Amino acid sequence: MNRLFAVGLTLVGLCLGGAALAAGNPEAGQQKAAPCAACHGLDGNSTNGQWPKLAGQHPEYIVSQLKAFKEGKRQNPLMAPMAMGLSDEDMADLGAYFSKQRPQIGGANPALAETGAKLYRGGNKESGVSACMACHGPSGAGNGPAGYPHLSGQHAEYVKLQLEAYRRGERGNGTPSGQIMQSIAKRMSNPEIDAVSAYIDGLH
């Protein structure tokens, strides 16, 4: 599939989905987030590098991933049972709450930061790896309505695990954006994944 066409489908489909998403209640979300705190922290800043930071994440993206876990489109033994009992309203409230929290930025590994920055901003033309900032923005802010997550400050370990899952075809959710990520990750070497993951950890 032509990459630009795939991106177009992503933008149209996810923007329409975002338009239909009811605005959540952050106050209600704070109450409902209590079970999430064990892994993701009270304010969405997890302390375990394998669990993602949710603070500052776009509400549309949080909702889409919770639905993917609930429907079995994204596999995780911890998240599947947590998402199973959530209603659409619950998901919207959680998304609204975590999106308003301030993410804590980590620190990029200086030994990898320069290589990671080049990949994030310019990609690798020889291998066909696209620049991350084309979708996620120069500061890693992402684009909520388009379905591109906020990345800045995300744990390097978590980013690495997700890129490896995309590369193996274990993550993708059957969406155009997931297929794009699979295509990109399959072209990335292990050192490239390590470098860009480290750079994102300190990006702001």
C-alpha positions in Angstrom: 0.0 0.0 0.0 1.3 3.5 -0.8 2.5 5.0 2.4 0.9 8.4 1.8 -2.4 6.7 1.1 -2.1 4.7 4.3 -1.3 7.9 6.3 -4.3 9.5 4.7 -6.6 6.6 5.8 -5.2 6.9 9.3 -5.9 10.6 9.5 -9.4 10.3 8.2 -10.4 7.3 10.2 -8.9 8.4 13.5 -10.0 12.0 13.2 -13.6 10.8 12.6 -13.2 8.5 15.6 -11.9 11.4 17.7 -14.8 13.6 16.7 -17.3 11.0 17.9 -15.4 10.6 21.2 -17.4 12.1 24.1 -15.3 14.4 26.3 -14.4 12.7 29.5 -14.6 14.1 33.1 -11.1 14.4 34.6 -12.4 14.6 38.1 -14.3 11.3 37.6 -11.2 9.9 35.9 -9.1 10.7 38.9 -11.3 8.5 41.1 -11.4 5.7 38.5 -7.6 5.8 38.1 -6.9 4.4 41.5 -6.4 0.8 40.2 -4.1 2.2 37.5 -1.7 3.7 40.1 0.0 0.5 41.0 1.7 0.3 37.6 1.3 3.8 36.1 1.7 6.0 39.2 -0.9 8.2 40.9 -0.3 11.0 38.3 0.5 8.7 35.4 4.2 8.8 35.8 5.2 5.2 36.2 8.5 4.3 37.9 9.0 1.0 36.2 10.6 1.4 32.8 8.5 -1.4 31.3 5.2 0.3 32.1 4.3 3.5 30.1 3.9 6.9 31.4 0.3 8.1 30.8 0.7 11.6 32.1 0.2 14.1 29.2 -0.9 11.4 26.8 -3.7 12.4 24.4 -7.1 11.3 25.6 -8.0 9.9 22.2 -5.0 7.7 22.2 -5.6 6.4 25.7 -9.2 5.5 24.8 -8.1 3.8 21.6 -5.6 1.6 23.4 -8.0 0.7 26.2 -10.5 -0.4 23.6 -7.8 -2.4 21.8 -7.0 -4.2 25.1 -10.6 -4.8 25.8 -11.4 -6.2 22.3 -8.2 -8.3 22.2 -6.7 -6.4 19.4 -3.7 -5.6 21.6 -2.4 -8.3 23.8 -1.2 -7.8 27.3 -1.9 -10.2 30.3 -2.0 -7.3 32.8 -4.0 -4.8 30.8 -6.6 -7.1 29.2 -8.4 -7.9 32.5 -8.1 -4.2 33.6 -9.8 -3.0 30.4 -12.4 -5.6 30.3 -14.7 -4.0 32.8 -14.4 -0.5 31.6 -17.3 1.3 29.8 -16.8 3.9 27.1 -17.5 6.6 29.7 -14.8 5.1 32.0 -12.3 5.1 29.2 -13.1 8.7 28.3 -12.8 9.8 32.0 -9.4 8.1 32.4 -8.2 9.6 29.2 -9.3 13.1 30.3 -7.6 12.7 33.7 -4.2 11.4 32.5 -4.0 13.9 29.7 -4.0 16.7 32.2 -1.1 15.4 34.2 2.4 16.7 33.7 4.8 14.1 32.4 8.2 13.7 34.0 11.0 13.9 31.4 13.8 11.4 31.8 17.4 11.8 30.6 18.7 10.6 27.3 21.7 8.3 27.4 24.4 10.7 26.1 26.2 7.8 24.3 23.1 7.2 22.2 21.5 10.7 22.1 23.2 12.0 19.0 22.4 8.9 16.9 18.9 8.8 18.3 18.3 12.5 17.4 19.4 11.9 13.8 17.0 9.0 13.4 14.1 10.8 15.2 14.5 13.9 13.1 15.8 12.5 9.8 15.2 8.8 9.7 17.5 6.6 7.7 17.2 7.1 3.9 19.3 4.1 3.0 17.1 1.6 4.9 13.9 3.4 4.4 13.3 4.3 8.1 11.0 7.3 8.3 11.7 10.2 10.6 9.8 9.8 13.8 9.0 13.5 14.0 7.0 13.3 10.7 4.1 11.9 12.8 5.1 12.6 16.4 6.4 16.1 16.0 9.8 17.6 16.6 9.2 17.8 20.4 7.4 14.4 20.6 4.0 16.0 21.3 2.2 13.8 18.8 -1.2 14.5 17.4 -4.2 13.3 19.4 -7.0 13.6 16.7 -4.8 11.8 14.2 -4.0 9.0 16.6 -0.3 9.7 17.0 0.8 9.4 20.7 2.7 11.8 22.8 6.2 10.4 23.1 8.4 12.9 24.8 9.8 11.6 28.1 8.5 8.1 27.7 10.6 5.4 29.2 13.4 4.2 26.9 12.8 0.6 27.9 9.1 0.8 27.1 9.7 2.5 23.8 12.2 -0.2 22.9 9.8 -3.0 23.9 7.0 -1.5 21.7 9.3 -1.0 18.7 10.4 -4.6 19.0 6.7 -5.8 19.3 5.9 -3.8 16.1 8.9 -5.3 14.4 7.8 -8.9 15.3 4.2 -8.1 14.1 2.9 -8.6 17.6 1.5 -5.1 17.9 -0.4 -3.1 15.3 -4.1 -3.4 16.3 -5.0 -4.0 12.6 -5.0 -0.2 12.0 -3.3 1.7 9.2 -1.1 3.5 11.8 -0.2 0.2 13.3 0.8 -1.1 9.8 2.9 2.0 9.3 4.7 1.4 12.6 5.3 -2.3 11.7 6.8 -1.3 8.4 9.1 1.2 10.0 10.2 -1.0 12.9 11.0 -3.9 10.6 13.6 -1.7 8.9 15.3 -0.7 12.1 18.4 -2.4 13.5 18.8 -3.2 17.2 21.2 -0.3 17.7 18.8 2.1 16.0 16.0 1.0 18.3 18.2 1.5 21.3 19.3 4.9 20.1 15.9 6.4 19.2 14.4 4.9 22.4 17.0 6.6 24.5 16.6 9.9 22.7 12.8 9.9 23.3 13.3 9.4 27.0 15.0 12.8 27.3 13.0 14.5 24.6 10.9 17.6 25.5 
